Amino acid sequence: MRAAWETHSREWAAWARTPGHDHFFWHYNLPRFLEILPPAGALTLDVGCGEGRVARVLSELGHHVVALDASTTLATLAAAHEDHPVATVVADAVALPLPDGVADRAVAFMSLQDVDDLTGAVDELGRVLQPGGILCMAILHPLTTVGDFADESLDADFVVTHQYREPRRFVDQVERDGLTMEFHSIHRPLEAYTEALHDAGFVIDTLREPVPETAAIAEFPRLARQDRIPWYLHLRATRS
């Protein structure tokens, strides 16, 4: 997975940074995710930061952020952003080069679905968070990674095409408005995430299946499909 994201790092940066392009992020996933985010603490880790857009938002909200990503290219892009560079470290999610209990906040936004070793990554999050520290994570909803809409119509049926309980690596090739991206991820059932969190000493206090706001659907009608089938899952947990 690390190699795949490094291979497609430039395409991802274009996808994420082209103004007005990724309305799923700016008008759906991010606003609803921020609803579960706690106030800034002493240190917030952004694990799997990509090119840094979530870290930049966190910084604007007052968080002292250290971002980490396994892709050298993406970490460099986050650190060298021309308007808002972020302190960034190249690091694998299962071996974070940080002391125990160094942070009181951590964010894993759309990254834990993209790691080979989920248990190892969650254990590391538990290690670097101090007791009482808060983890906020977002993933593709596990339902959406076992199926898809039958066609491009707004009222298309959602069709399940794969086994839900079986972990499965998949590749999603997307073209939109002249940009292309090849997403590499792993489908896992929800239970895989909740058990990994429990075993790492986390207590889940919030779990949401967000749908787009009415205003977002009015501006981007295609989001009406995500009002029927939530595309993301947001979860907040406290380190015990």
N, C-alpha and C positions, 0 to 999 in steps of 0.2 A: 504493500500500500504506500509506503514511504516513497519508493521509487516511482510509482505511478503518478503521485502528486507532484514530484519534482519534474517528471517528464512534461506534465501539463501545466506547470506553474505560470508560464507566460500567458497561456490562454485564460487561466483563471484570473490573473491580474487584470487582463482586459475586460473580462466578464464583470468583475467586481467593481472596476474603477470607471468604466464608461458611464458618463452622466446619464441618468434617466433610464438605464438599461434594466437593472435587476430590481424590478418593482416587487417581486416576491420577498426580497430582503427588506427594502426600505419601507414598503407600505403594508407588510403583513408580518413576516417572521420577527424582525427586529422590534417593532413597536410593542408587539404582544409579549416578547421575551423581556423587555425592560420592565414590564409590570411585575415580574417576580424578582427583580434585582434588588438586593438590599442597599442601603446607603453605603457610601464609601467607607472603608476601614483604613487600616494602616498600610496594607499591601494587597493588591489584586493581581492574581496570575491569570493570564489568558492563554490557556493550553490548547495548541492547535490554532494559532492565530491567523494562519494564512497570510495574505498581504497586509493585514493589520487594520481593516476597517472597524471591527468591533472594538479593538484596543483603542482606536482613536475616539470612538464614541464614549467609551468608558472614561477616558482621560478628560473629555469635555464635561463629563458629569462629576468630575472631582476625584476620580479614583487615581491612586498612584499605581501605575500598571507596569508589570514586567510581562512581556509577551514571549511565547515559546512556540517554535514550530520545527518539525523534523526536516522540512525542505529548506535547503540553504538559500535557494533563490527567493522563496517567499519570505523567509526571515529577513533577508537583506532588503527586500522591497519594503517591508514594514519599518525597518530601522532607518531607511534612507528616504522616506516619504518627504517630498519637497515642502509640504506645508505643515505636516504634523508627524514628525518622526517619533517612534516609540522605542523605548529600551527593549531590545529583542535578543533572544538567545536561541541558537540552533540546538535542538535537543529532541530526543525521542521521548514520547509520552511515558514509556515504561522505565525511563532512567533520567529523571529530571535532575540537573546538576545544581540542586538546591538543598539547604539544610532541612532537617525535620522541623515541622511547625513554623516555617518561616512566614507564612501568610495567613490572613484571616478571611480572605475572599478568594474564590477561584471561579473562573468561567470556562466552560468547554462548549463553545457554540458551534454546532454542526461538525464536531471533530471526532467524537467517540465512535461514530458509525464508520469512521475511516481509519481505524487502528486495527492491526492484526490481533493484538493481545488486549482485549477489553479488560479482563481481570487485572492484568499487570498495570494498565493505565489508571484504573480506578484506585488500585492500591497505592500508587504513587501520589495521586491526588489526596488520598487520606493521610499519607505520610507528611506531605509538605504543608497541609492545613493544620493549624493549631486546634485543640479542642474548642468547640463552639464556633469554629470557622464555617463559612457557608459556601457551598458549591451550587452554582446555577448552570444547568446544561440544557442544550437543545439538540434534538436529533430529528431525522426524518421519522415520521410516525411509522411504526413497524407494519401497520396495515398497508401503507402506500408502497412498501417495498416488496410486497407479494402480489401486486396487481397494478392495474392502470385503467384509465378511462378507455372505453371501447373506441372512441373517435374524438375528434376535436370539437364537437358540438357542446354547448353549455349544459345540456341535459343528458349527456352521454351516461350510460350505465358504467359503474365501476366493476371491473371483472377481476376476480382473484385467479391468478394463473400459477402460483407456486405454493409449496407447503409453508405454513406459517411458522411452525416450531423448528424447522431445520435451518440453521445458519447457512448463509449462501453469499458468496462474493458475487457482485454484479457490476456491470458497466453500463452507464446511461449516457448515450451520446445525444446532445441537445444542440439544436441550431435555432437561434432567435435573433431577428433584426440584424442579420449579417454577421453575428458572432457565433462561434461554435465552442463547445466545451465537452470534454469527456470526463464524466464523474465516475470515480472508482470508490465503491463503498461495500459494506458487508451488512446484509440483512441479519438481524437477530430478533428473537421475540422479546417483548417488553420484560419478561421475567429475567432474561439474561442481564439486563441493566439493573433491575431492582435487587437481584441477588448479589451482583458484584458490589453494589453500594452497601448493602447490609453487611457483607463479609469484610468490607474495608472500614467499618465503623461509622457509617453514615445513617442518619435517621431522616427519612423522607418526610417533608412537611407540606410540600405543594407539588401537585402533578396536574398539568393542564393540557387539554387538546384544543389549542387556539384556532379560531376561525377568523377570517378577515373582518375588519370593521365595515359597516355599511358604506361609509364614505369611500373606502378603498375599492369596494366592489363597483360603486358608481363610476369611479375614475378608470378602473381596469376591469371591465366586465368578465374577463376570463377567470377572475378570482371567485366568481360565483360557484364554480365547481368545488372550491375548497371550503365553501360554506356548508356543503353536504358531506364532504370527506376531508376532515382536517389533515393537512399535509405534514404538520410538525407536532412534536411532543415536547413540552417544556417541563422541567423538573427542578425543584430546589431541595437541597438536603443539608443537614447540619452534621458536622463532625462531632461525634460523641466523645 
